Amino acid sequence: MSGGVRAVGLLSGGLDSTLAARIMKEQGVEVDAVNFYTGFCIVEHRRKMGRSGRGGRNEALRAGADIEVSVDIVDIFDEYLSMVAHPRFGYGSAINPCIDCRILMLKNARLRMESTGAKFVFTGEVLGQRPMSQHKNQLRLIEKESGLEGLLLRPLSAKLLPPTLPETEGWVDREMLYGISGRGRKEQFVLAEQYGIVDYPQPAGGCCFLTDKNYAAKLKDLYAHKGKDSVTKEDVILLKVGRHFRISETAKVIVGRDEGENNFLESYVDNRWVFMALDFEGPLTLVEGDISADEKRSVAAITARYSDGKNQNVVRVEWRYGGESGVLEVEPAGNEIDSLRV
């Protein structure tokens, strides 16, 4: 194996990508690790909300520090948003364009490879681990569409896949790579112990909001009422928090579920209606779109329902919009609003 070879590696901070980078480093490859910020990562959202339970750390930066690899975080939110709206290869079981996602990331990795003089790209993908994007046919398709034919190495499953240029050229030793497949994690846990990797997030339903059925329903509703090409980054960020109610074709209500979400929503009050119960603890409620006088009372009633005054006959709810404000006295809404829930 020749020394001094540089490779671009995708590093999410999860165990598989961390192992892949560690394996490459062990073979003497200079690892240029990159983490793509898409705007749809559940772990990153929880970190920003202070709910990760892992000290508020970015997982990719944490993993890089653990294995002594520098990590560059690259924001691809804008182009990712466009891709999600119009995926060439369709959606998975929710609204997850997994094949297009991998192609987009790997195209960006290829451009980085070409601009930095790196020789190849590697990932932590495992054959057969994910149903939409990690079977052999899909892996070949992704490699071709990203312009990385022969230059995309998957160290954890390499022995089950055709040899790549890095292997045939001797840049890496194929015998020191692995033949892991399937959804089980036992072999990765053994490798982690061997490499002394002990700090990594446990997989729990995936990291992507787009695979979540509840989030998918909210995004589909947004597409239907606003149009795919009109949806903004702020729109999809707000889908991550609160209870959502579609009260008309032009208006949607977002109700904070706890103090953390209320604080989060506070950053998005500009150009939106704001409702809060006056005499009880409760949600911060935002309204996107125009509302009538009757709809204003309905939103106040929804706000009251999720306040500590939900069992009262009447609750005072303050509303604000632009430079105007007022107070409405309303009866908390009942189960009739459940049909409006997105």
Protein Blocks (a to p, Z undefined) as FASTA:
>chain_A
ZZhiacddddehpaklmmmmmmmmmnopacddddddehlafklmmmmnopnonoopafkl
mmmmmnopacddddfklmmmmmmmmcfkbpafklccfklmmmmmmmmmmmmmmmnopabd
cdfbdehkamklmcfklmmmmmmmnopghiaccfklmmmpccdfklmnopacfklmccde
djbfklmmmmmmmnopabdcddehijafklpmklmmmmmmmmmmnopklpcfklmmmmmg
cjdddfbfkbccdddfbfklmmmmmmmmgopacdddfkbgcdddddedjddfklmmmmmm
mmmmmmmklmpmbdcddddehjbccddddddddfklmmmpZZ
